[in-house]
Amino acid sequence: MRVLQQSFFTSGRKVKPTETNSGPPTPPNHPFSFYQNPKITHGTAPLGTGGGFRLRHRRLRATAPLPGPKRGARHRSPEGRSLPGGRCPAAIFCHPPSEKAVAGGGPAALRVLIGEPRGQAPVPAAARSRRARHGGRLEEMEVGICKQDMLQKKKNAVLVDGVILNGPIMDSKAGEKFVEEACKIIMEEVIQKANDVTEKVCEWRAPETLKKILDLEMRDTGESHQKLLQLCQDVIQYSVKTSHPRFFNQLYAGIDYYSLVARFITEALNPSVYTYEVSPVFLLVEETVIKKMIEFIGWEEGDGIFNPGGSVSNMYAMNLARYKFCPEIKEKGLSGLPRLVLFTSEECHYSMKKAASFLGIGTENVYFVKTDERGKMIPEELEKQVQRARKEGSAPFLVCATAGTTVLGAFDPLDEIADICEKHGLWLHVDASWGGSALISRKHCRLLCGIHRADSVAWNPHKMLLAGIQCCALLVKDNSGLLKKCYSAKAAYLFQQDKFYDVSYDTGDKSIQCSRRPDAFKFWLMWKALGTTGLEERVNRALALARYLVEEIKKREGFQLLLEPEYANVCFWYIPPSLRKMEDGPEFWQKLHEVAPIVKERMMKKGSMMLGYQPHRGKVNFFRQVVISPQVSREDMDFLLDEIELLAKDL
Ligand SMILES: Cc1ncc(COP(=O)(O)O)c(C=O)c1O
């Protein structure tokens, strides 16, 4: 209540709390707090604060009239800027009419009610369309949301707490037009430019500059559609074009038109995938996709859940393995448990540490197993670590192998690791977030030889297969309902057992989420469009391009491979002319360490391409080129090397 009072009647005066507005004080930095933010001169009531009008009127009658803007005065934002539209759209808040006048339903009162400036008659429809033809189309759409509707219904106006309840308060026609215009921009500025190498990958601006270019401030009054469309253009202009053929920065890139359309559909339908009653199609789609992924892993049966990422899948798996190890943890919690230990390689994704800390296992209880020179876990070292943990009296429960490590793209030897897991009774989870897509390729699926022996697998089709972020599945070999047993909370308001349909399709209780996106759908539509052979072709082509790049690197002076890649991660140094004659030693490596960040800065400021670099386990900064997108061609590989040479020629 206090929020309301302080926000609506401010005009430079402090309003004392009354009995009606007793309540917790407004937090000091709350945007509606008058005491802390005396600049605010108007505002809208947060829903559920008790309704604005009556309260506000009572307040008005009890005090002297408050000064407000003059009729039709230029409306100013809290910062003093003249706002679009010129006249005060929030006249209602500045000059509230008497309750009687509003309840009486006179046209003036209604104009006030719907936010039309007082003293201005509603614009007749014919005049509005004339204006529309003369270029004022967008502003016209916004003139008084639902004004016409409201006026038509004024005779039957129903007011509750001063809020008119007749008809919707959204102008859907204007909204539809806005969507249409915005889609045109998306089509022209993102989709049609996705293949154009003459476009920049990024339009780099430093944060402070970008803040000045973009109008980020959110104000009390909404912006015009024209302004919003301009903002959309700005957002696109200054965002990184990850669908550009020269975006090689991360483990995702490119554009897939089918998964994009699937995303448009799901964004428009806005479903939540937990019960069959609200997501019948998407639940069946998810079931089908999970079944197919399980087939590729080589399990006869299994279970799974799409979730917000490989990191989350790894966390799911860690918790599931622990639940299998000690099911009572679900009710009893951590107390009384032995010291649980898990094993993963030194090259694992950092989400392993995060998961261990988040789940209360502790990062010290993640035992990192040594890798060979290619970044693969050494099975003998794993065996030693398990023995060590046992000797220490701790309780080993899980091994997390990686199929496709993040930096080097290495694949752990799954068969040998599975032997050790079987011997010690440990859950085997395979983080195939990056490398899982190789399963689709008959040529490259051998990289994951032995994956069928895993208990769980994390696989992100949003990486190599371009299904669009986020599209990630945790797949589990168990088919006895372990996932559900581990995660279910049996919320009675959602998962009623006496529904009129087969409630086994209400799969949401397997998830740690409540609302969940239909991420399987984009993968499904893409798979439908390309067929398995189309997906396979993508994987084969990405790996063939990576091979081409490797051979080119070997041929060119100044380029040096870190190692022969197994997958699509091509890691290399560029040694600029001035370093080529230097002796190998600390000074050389220090200077080389500085090359990649400088080249990266130059490529981003030019906008010509984006490529990642990092130091890694004792090695100085090197480039990591990741080939994914089917838009990328041999020419782009050549360009990449030429561009590095060009950007570093003076170094
Ligand atoms: C091997 C591996 N696992 C897990 C992840 C995390 O996946 P996400 O970004 O979907 O959380 C990554 C990300 O690159 C990865 O490379």
PDBQT file of the ligand as one rigid body, heavy atoms in Angstrom, charges set to zero:
ROOT
HETATM    1  C1  LIG A 701      32.267 -31.473 -22.408  1.00  0.00    +0.000 C 
HETATM    2  C2  LIG A 701      31.240 -30.465 -22.016  1.00  0.00    +0.000 A 
HETATM    3  N1  LIG A 701      30.361 -30.769 -21.046  1.00  0.00    +0.000 NA
HETATM    4  C3  LIG A 701      29.434 -29.901 -20.635  1.00  0.00    +0.000 A 
HETATM    5  C4  LIG A 701      29.330 -28.668 -21.203  1.00  0.00    +0.000 A 
HETATM    6  C5  LIG A 701      28.307 -27.693 -20.723  1.00  0.00    +0.000 C 
HETATM    7  O1  LIG A 701      27.239 -27.636 -21.610  1.00  0.00    +0.000 OA
HETATM    8  P1  LIG A 701      26.210 -26.433 -21.490  1.00  0.00    +0.000 P 
HETATM    9  O2  LIG A 701      26.905 -25.243 -22.032  1.00  0.00    +0.000 OA
HETATM   10  O3  LIG A 701      25.068 -26.875 -22.329  1.00  0.00    +0.000 OA
HETATM   11  O4  LIG A 701      25.858 -26.298 -20.048  1.00  0.00    +0.000 OA
HETATM   12  C6  LIG A 701      30.222 -28.297 -22.220  1.00  0.00    +0.000 A 
HETATM   13  C7  LIG A 701      30.147 -26.964 -22.821  1.00  0.00    +0.000 C 
HETATM   14  O5  LIG A 701      30.815 -26.596 -23.704  1.00  0.00    +0.000 OA
HETATM   15  C8  LIG A 701      31.201 -29.228 -22.636  1.00  0.00    +0.000 A 
HETATM   16  O6  LIG A 701      32.100 -28.929 -23.578  1.00  0.00    +0.000 OA
ENDROOT
TORSDOF 0
